[in-house]
């Protein structure tokens, strides 16, 4: 199953790494890719979206199921130390 999440709060490559690691730590996730430019994550595996959202939120970012509309390109500083 493929799940797409809209991630808010990422502003650098280190943010991406934190979100990717959080998603990959969720049981049932087979792979996760995170794109800074579109503020989106694509997750493959058998996992509940709520578990993915909780993992992202535990790292200090916002997440929700991705919608068809284009993401905003406005980026605020993220919660990681490298932003």
Backbone as a chain_set.jsonl record, in Angstrom:
{"seq": "XXXXXXXXXXXXXXXXXXXXXXXXXXXXXXXXXXXXXXXXXXXXXXXXXXXXXXXXXXXXXXXXXXXXXXXXXXXXXXXXXXX", "coords": {"N": [[0.842, -1.169, 0.0], [0.512, 2.237, -0.777], [1.149, 5.298, 0.76], [0.683, 8.742, 0.88], [1.966, 11.597, 2.372], [1.563, 14.944, 3.414], [3.995, 17.038, 4.509], [4.816, 19.444, 6.883], [6.962, 22.082, 7.841], [9.542, 21.324, 7.284], [12.747, 22.431, 6.278], [15.299, 22.0, 5.383], [17.913, 19.7, 4.324], [18.594, 18.135, 6.521], [16.275, 18.126, 8.021], [14.692, 16.571, 6.325], [16.038, 14.123, 6.552], [15.529, 13.508, 9.256], [12.719, 13.196, 9.241], [12.44, 11.087, 7.396], [13.812, 9.008, 8.742], [12.166, 8.779, 10.995], [9.771, 7.904, 9.827], [10.612, 5.466, 8.689], [11.048, 4.016, 10.97], [8.628, 3.104, 11.823], [6.73, 0.248, 12.442], [6.019, -2.022, 9.811], [6.513, -0.369, 7.698], [7.939, -0.438, 4.547], [9.439, 1.112, 2.793], [10.439, 4.552, 2.575], [10.218, 7.726, 1.147], [11.222, 11.081, 1.11], [10.524, 14.331, 0.139], [11.862, 17.464, -0.014], [11.355, 19.743, -1.626], [8.662, 19.542, -2.453], [7.476, 19.126, -0.079], [6.591, 16.578, 0.846], [5.942, 13.147, 1.662], [6.359, 9.796, 0.61], [5.226, 6.697, 1.314], [5.75, 3.236, 1.46], [4.196, 0.222, 2.292], [2.531, -1.813, 4.791], [0.727, -0.176, 6.821], [-0.856, 1.929, 9.214], [-2.058, 5.148, 8.399], [-2.303, 6.982, 10.524], [-0.347, 6.152, 12.329], [1.963, 6.793, 10.929], [1.722, 9.579, 10.761], [1.854, 10.22, 13.47], [4.504, 9.473, 14.014], [5.954, 11.34, 12.485], [5.119, 13.714, 13.721], [6.259, 13.323, 16.206], [8.831, 14.061, 15.771], [8.658, 16.756, 15.577], [7.419, 17.945, 13.415], [4.669, 18.794, 11.217], [2.085, 16.737, 9.875], [-0.075, 15.351, 7.404], [-2.563, 13.498, 5.562], [-1.857, 13.55, 2.14], [-3.232, 15.817, -0.199], [-4.781, 16.457, -3.404], [-4.133, 19.014, -4.24], [-1.562, 21.407, -5.048], [1.386, 21.713, -3.065], [2.333, 24.344, -0.802], [5.008, 26.621, -1.41], [6.137, 28.096, 0.52], [8.349, 28.195, 3.115], [8.925, 27.783, 6.475], [11.365, 28.176, 9.074], [12.52, 25.029, 10.154], [12.259, 22.538, 12.821], [14.737, 21.364, 13.25], [18.245, 21.428, 14.189], [19.881, 22.388, 12.181], [18.643, 24.154, 10.516]], "CA": [[0.0, 0.0, 0.0], [1.241, 3.5, -0.841], [0.55, 6.41, 1.49], [1.364, 10.024, 0.661], [1.736, 12.565, 3.432], [2.022, 16.331, 3.287], [4.806, 17.344, 5.695], [5.041, 20.878, 7.05], [7.984, 22.456, 8.799], [10.881, 20.968, 6.82], [13.383, 23.516, 5.542], [16.656, 21.635, 4.961], [18.158, 18.274, 4.149], [18.604, 17.456, 7.81], [14.858, 17.911, 8.336], [14.281, 15.428, 5.507], [16.626, 12.925, 7.153], [14.801, 13.213, 10.499], [11.387, 12.696, 8.893], [12.624, 9.772, 6.775], [14.158, 8.041, 9.798], [10.974, 8.573, 11.821], [8.832, 7.074, 9.065], [11.17, 4.12, 8.534], [11.03, 3.327, 12.258], [7.272, 2.612, 12.085], [6.567, -1.146, 12.006], [5.201, -2.202, 8.624], [7.022, 0.462, 6.606], [8.939, -1.1, 3.71], [10.318, 2.169, 2.315], [9.904, 5.91, 2.694], [10.982, 8.771, 0.488], [10.775, 12.396, 1.567], [10.963, 15.366, -0.791], [11.816, 18.803, 0.569], [10.772, 20.714, -2.555], [7.199, 19.455, -2.487], [7.016, 18.926, 1.294], [5.775, 15.372, 0.784], [6.562, 11.843, 1.877], [5.67, 8.659, 0.009], [5.562, 5.553, 2.152], [5.282, 1.933, 0.989], [4.102, -0.769, 3.35], [1.238, -2.045, 5.414], [0.783, 0.621, 8.054], [-1.937, 2.901, 9.352], [-1.613, 6.535, 8.237], [-2.218, 7.649, 11.833], [0.952, 5.803, 12.914], [2.955, 7.582, 10.202], [1.561, 10.974, 11.186], [2.369, 10.308, 14.839], [5.968, 9.398, 13.96], [6.428, 12.635, 11.99], [4.857, 14.705, 14.763], [7.199, 13.101, 17.316], [10.07, 14.752, 15.399], [8.417, 18.189, 15.62], [6.867, 18.413, 12.148], [3.25, 18.528, 11.016], [1.834, 15.823, 8.766], [-1.46, 14.965, 7.128], [-2.709, 12.792, 4.294], [-1.674, 14.482, 1.029], [-4.379, 16.085, -1.054], [-4.409, 16.638, -4.801], [-3.665, 20.373, -4.504], [-0.119, 21.612, -4.987], [1.839, 22.228, -1.77], [2.883, 25.697, -0.754], [6.47, 26.672, -1.425], [6.59, 28.91, 1.642], [8.951, 27.348, 4.153], [9.371, 28.42, 7.71], [12.445, 27.383, 9.67], [12.07, 23.797, 10.763], [12.69, 22.312, 14.199], [16.068, 20.752, 13.41], [19.299, 22.389, 14.564], [20.629, 22.849, 11.012], [17.835, 25.082, 9.689]], "C": [[0.895, 1.242, 0.0], [0.461, 4.567, -0.098], [1.366, 7.65, 1.202], [0.959, 10.98, 1.774], [2.259, 13.927, 3.023], [2.735, 16.641, 4.596], [5.02, 18.849, 5.738], [6.099, 21.112, 8.11], [9.394, 22.084, 8.381], [11.471, 22.136, 6.041], [14.811, 23.207, 5.108], [16.781, 20.127, 4.835], [18.179, 17.497, 5.451], [17.18, 17.185, 8.288], [14.354, 16.668, 7.6], [14.788, 14.135, 6.132], [15.898, 12.528, 8.428], [13.424, 12.613, 10.202], [11.485, 11.291, 8.295], [12.924, 8.708, 7.829], [12.945, 7.744, 10.677], [9.982, 7.665, 11.111], [9.334, 5.634, 8.949], [11.18, 3.336, 9.842], [9.654, 2.748, 12.596], [7.161, 1.168, 11.581], [5.615, -1.243, 10.812], [5.654, -1.367, 7.441], [8.116, -0.303, 5.869], [9.932, -0.09, 3.152], [9.626, 3.508, 2.495], [10.821, 6.846, 1.933], [10.359, 10.105, 0.885], [11.371, 13.441, 0.643], [10.756, 16.747, -0.177], [11.07, 19.783, -0.331], [9.257, 20.709, -2.568], [6.598, 19.186, -1.106], [6.111, 17.704, 1.397], [6.609, 14.142, 1.094], [5.701, 10.786, 1.2], [6.166, 7.423, 0.743], [4.957, 4.298, 1.547], [5.264, 0.988, 2.181], [2.692, -0.897, 3.866], [1.262, -1.385, 6.784], [-0.377, 1.612, 8.05], [-1.388, 4.319, 9.187], [-1.458, 7.273, 9.569], [-0.88, 7.364, 12.514], [2.078, 6.59, 12.246], [2.919, 9.037, 10.644], [2.124, 11.167, 12.588], [3.896, 10.294, 14.863], [6.56, 10.729, 13.504], [6.256, 13.706, 13.062], [5.817, 14.547, 15.94], [8.541, 13.761, 17.052], [9.877, 16.268, 15.334], [7.863, 18.792, 14.346], [5.373, 18.125, 12.116], [3.097, 17.598, 9.827], [0.347, 15.567, 8.645], [-1.477, 14.201, 5.81], [-2.642, 13.821, 3.173], [-2.956, 14.602, 0.225], [-3.875, 16.354, -2.458], [-3.847, 18.022, -5.085], [-2.161, 20.473, -4.333], [0.277, 22.176, -3.635], [2.385, 23.641, -1.896], [4.401, 25.638, -0.776], [7.012, 27.548, -0.306], [7.105, 27.996, 2.734], [9.359, 28.196, 5.324], [10.529, 27.602, 8.239], [11.886, 26.163, 10.361], [12.651, 23.62, 12.166], [14.075, 21.708, 14.355], [17.123, 21.839, 13.649], [20.031, 22.971, 13.369], [19.868, 23.833, 10.142], [18.313, 26.5, 9.862]], "O": [[1.91, 1.287, 0.695], [-0.743, 4.722, -0.3], [2.595, 7.622, 1.269], [-0.222, 11.151, 2.076], [3.288, 14.033, 2.357], [2.146, 16.52, 5.671], [5.37, 19.456, 4.726], [6.133, 20.436, 9.138], [10.354, 22.478, 9.042], [10.78, 22.762, 5.236], [15.472, 24.064, 4.522], [15.871, 19.379, 5.193], [17.819, 16.32, 5.477], [16.908, 16.144, 8.887], [13.676, 15.822, 8.183], [14.044, 13.159, 6.229], [15.67, 11.342, 8.665], [13.016, 11.64, 10.835], [10.703, 10.408, 8.648], [12.342, 7.623, 7.799], [12.718, 6.597, 11.06], [9.417, 6.758, 11.722], [8.556, 4.691, 9.097], [11.31, 2.112, 9.822], [9.526, 1.984, 13.552], [7.464, 0.896, 10.42], [4.548, -0.628, 10.801], [5.238, -1.614, 6.309], [9.089, -0.758, 6.471], [11.123, -0.382, 3.043], [8.4, 3.592, 2.56], [12.044, 6.774, 2.053], [9.139, 10.238, 0.981], [12.576, 13.442, 0.39], [9.634, 17.145, 0.137], [10.247, 20.565, 0.146], [8.633, 21.764, -2.683], [5.384, 19.036, -0.963], [5.015, 17.77, 1.955], [7.81, 14.096, 0.829], [4.473, 10.868, 1.212], [7.363, 7.142, 0.786], [3.787, 4.29, 1.164], [6.201, 0.96, 2.979], [1.782, -0.188, 3.437], [1.746, -1.951, 7.765], [-0.814, 2.068, 6.994], [-0.36, 4.653, 9.775], [-0.563, 8.107, 9.711], [-0.336, 8.23, 13.199], [3.03, 7.005, 12.907], [3.961, 9.651, 10.874], [2.793, 12.164, 12.862], [4.513, 11.02, 15.643], [7.55, 11.196, 14.067], [7.157, 14.515, 13.282], [6.153, 15.53, 16.601], [9.31, 14.001, 17.983], [10.832, 16.995, 15.065], [7.835, 20.014, 14.2], [4.873, 17.312, 12.892], [3.881, 17.656, 8.881], [-0.39, 15.565, 9.631], [-0.52, 14.254, 5.038], [-3.302, 14.858, 3.246], [-3.666, 13.622, -0.002], [-2.669, 16.466, -2.675], [-3.146, 18.198, -6.081], [-1.559, 19.717, -3.57], [-0.424, 23.036, -3.102], [2.835, 24.065, -2.96], [5.005, 24.716, -0.227], [8.226, 27.724, -0.195], [6.383, 27.126, 3.221], [10.053, 29.203, 5.178], [10.663, 26.432, 7.881], [10.887, 26.251, 11.075], [13.433, 24.447, 12.635], [14.55, 21.551, 15.48], [16.907, 23.012, 13.346], [20.745, 23.963, 13.521], [20.395, 24.3, 9.132], [17.761, 27.416, 9.252]]}, "num_chains": 1, "name": "protein.A"}
